[in-house]
Amino acid sequence: MLKASRVELLDARPICPGKYIVLIFGEVSAVYNSVQAGNGIGGSAVVDDFVIPNVHPSVIKAVSCASDVKDLRALGVIESFSIAALIVAADSAVKAGQVDLIEIRLGTGIGGKSFVTLTGDVGDVTASINVGKETCGEKGMLVESVIIPSPHKSLTAHIL
């Protein structure tokens, strides 16, 4: 994939026995070309793939645990059975409202079960979570979601 086009490697690792994930980013056409090359080599072993044209910049930061969120307002969480479905849902959610992605936790060791946390005003968090749930649910991968309008202050140190 990396040799097929000029893309940058965000992550590559096993997520559980028999499953491996590769996350790349770059120009849209280069990413499409690289994913196509990976699918060609992976063949029927490929479980899922996706390309997000014009991915929101905070998705890259949240996947890398490099979010710069300092203030926990209303808290929203989406949990998914699939890393791929969760990343697409997180991108949709952050584009749907004035929210900040805190973290996209990729499910290593548990078959890809993953979650995203985000924060903002209650109305924006609600709108974003609803869009993210819908996106994740399209593939039947939604586990659960929750909105906490006013999280307890002691939770801040554990979330941010």
C-alpha positions in Angstrom: 0.0 0.0 0.0 2.8 2.4 0.9 4.6 1.6 -2.3 1.5 2.0 -4.5 1.1 5.8 -3.9 2.4 8.7 -1.8 0.5 8.1 1.4 1.5 8.3 5.1 1.1 5.5 7.5 -1.0 6.4 10.5 -1.1 2.9 12.1 -0.5 -0.7 11.2 -0.9 -3.5 13.8 -2.8 -6.7 14.7 -6.1 -6.1 16.4 -6.6 -9.7 17.4 -5.5 -13.1 16.1 -6.1 -13.2 12.4 -7.1 -9.5 12.0 -4.7 -6.7 11.1 -5.4 -3.0 10.5 -3.6 -0.5 8.3 -4.5 3.2 8.5 -3.1 5.6 5.9 -3.8 9.1 4.9 -2.9 11.5 2.1 -4.4 12.9 -1.1 -7.7 11.3 -1.9 -6.6 9.7 -5.2 -3.4 8.3 -3.6 -5.4 6.8 -0.7 -7.9 5.2 -3.1 -5.0 3.8 -5.2 -3.3 2.4 -2.1 -6.4 0.9 -0.7 -7.1 -0.8 -4.0 -3.5 -2.2 -4.0 -4.0 -3.5 -0.4 -7.3 -5.1 -1.4 -5.7 -6.8 -4.4 -3.1 -8.4 -2.2 -5.4 -9.2 0.7 -8.1 -10.6 -1.5 -10.8 -12.5 0.3 -9.0 -12.1 3.6 -10.0 -8.4 3.7 -12.8 -7.9 6.1 -13.6 -4.2 5.4 -12.1 -1.1 3.9 -13.0 2.5 3.6 -11.8 5.8 2.3 -13.0 9.1 3.7 -12.4 11.9 1.2 -11.6 15.1 3.1 -11.4 13.5 6.5 -11.8 16.0 9.3 -8.3 16.8 10.7 -9.4 16.0 14.3 -10.0 12.4 13.3 -6.2 11.9 12.6 -5.4 13.5 16.0 -8.0 11.5 17.9 -6.8 8.2 16.4 -3.3 9.1 17.4 -4.4 10.1 20.9 -3.0 13.6 20.2 -6.2 15.6 20.8 -5.7 19.0 22.4 -9.1 19.1 24.1 -8.7 20.9 27.5 -12.4 21.3 28.6 -14.9 18.6 29.1 -18.4 19.9 28.5 -21.2 17.5 27.5 -19.7 14.1 26.8 -20.8 11.8 23.9 -19.6 8.2 23.3 -20.2 5.9 20.4 -19.2 2.2 20.6 -18.9 0.0 17.6 -18.1 -3.6 16.7 -15.8 -2.5 13.9 -12.8 -0.2 13.8 -13.7 0.8 10.2 -17.3 1.6 11.0 -16.2 3.6 14.1 -13.7 5.8 12.3 -16.3 6.6 9.6 -18.9 7.4 12.3 -16.4 9.6 14.2 -15.7 11.6 11.0 -19.4 12.0 10.3 -20.1 13.0 13.9 -17.4 15.7 14.1 -18.7 17.2 10.8 -22.3 17.3 12.1 -21.8 19.7 15.0 -19.5 22.0 16.8 -17.8 19.3 18.8 -14.3 18.3 19.6 -13.1 14.7 19.3 -11.3 13.6 22.4 -10.2 10.1 21.4 -10.9 7.3 19.0 -9.9 4.2 20.8 -9.2 1.3 18.4 -10.1 -2.1 19.7 -6.8 -4.0 19.9 -7.1 -7.5 21.3 -10.9 -7.5 21.2 -11.6 -8.1 17.6 -12.0 -4.4 16.6 -14.6 -3.3 19.1 -13.9 0.4 19.4 -15.2 3.7 20.7 -15.0 7.5 20.2 -15.5 10.2 22.8 -16.4 13.7 21.9 -17.4 16.9 23.8 -19.2 20.2 23.1 -22.5 21.9 24.0 -25.3 19.4 24.7 -27.2 20.3 21.5 -24.1 19.8 19.3 -23.1 16.6 21.0 -26.6 15.2 20.6 -26.7 16.1 16.9 -23.2 14.6 16.4 -23.9 11.4 18.3 -27.1 10.9 16.3 -25.3 11.3 13.0 -22.5 9.0 14.1 -24.9 6.4 15.3 -26.8 6.4 12.0 -23.5 6.1 10.1 -22.3 3.2 12.3 -25.7 1.6 12.2 -25.8 1.4 8.4 -23.4 -1.5 8.5 -25.0 -3.0 11.6 -21.9 -2.2 13.7 -23.4 0.0 16.4 -23.0 -1.4 19.9 -24.2 1.6 22.1 -24.0 5.3 22.4 -24.5 7.7 25.4 -24.7 11.4 26.0 -23.8 12.8 29.4 -25.0 16.4 29.5 -23.0 17.4 32.6 -20.3 15.0 33.5 -19.0 15.1 37.0 -15.8 17.1 37.3 -13.7 14.2 38.6 -14.4 12.4 35.3 -12.4 15.0 33.4 -8.9 13.7 34.4 -9.9 10.2 33.2 -11.4 11.3 29.9 -9.0 14.0 28.7 
